[in-house]
Amino acid sequence: QGQLVESGGGLVQPGGSLRLSCVASGFSLGPSAVSWYRQAPGKQRELVAEIAEGSNTTNYADFLKGRFTASRDNTKNTVYLQMNSLKPEDTAKYYCNAKGMGVSWYNHWGQGTQVTVSS
């Protein structure tokens, strides 16, 4: 059974940076379509960034304005979200998602990691 585990969240001051990691076990992230989502209290979960299956092609939510970068390292079966110039409105729980077709279709979610941007 595939699993995703996020890490790297924490408390950071406005303007600071964090790098989130998402490690997969039980399946390979390489051929997967991988996405980062976030959910703030009282709000719906929203897409932050996505990496196309089997490639490093990325797409980002318009509201990010180039502040975040998603990447994958297939040798470590890990994806990353580098977050720069953080703002208080970036405060949310960040989730990793991976989906694709192996023996059967899979759609895995991690447990999330909390990011709090505050002075």
Secondary structure, DSSP 8 states (H G I E B T S, - for coil): --EEEEE--EEE-TT--EEEEEEEESS-STTSEEEEEEE-TTS--EEEEEE-TTS--EEE-GGGTT-EEEEEETTTTEEEEEE-S--GGG-EEEEEEEEEESSSEEEEE---EEEEE--
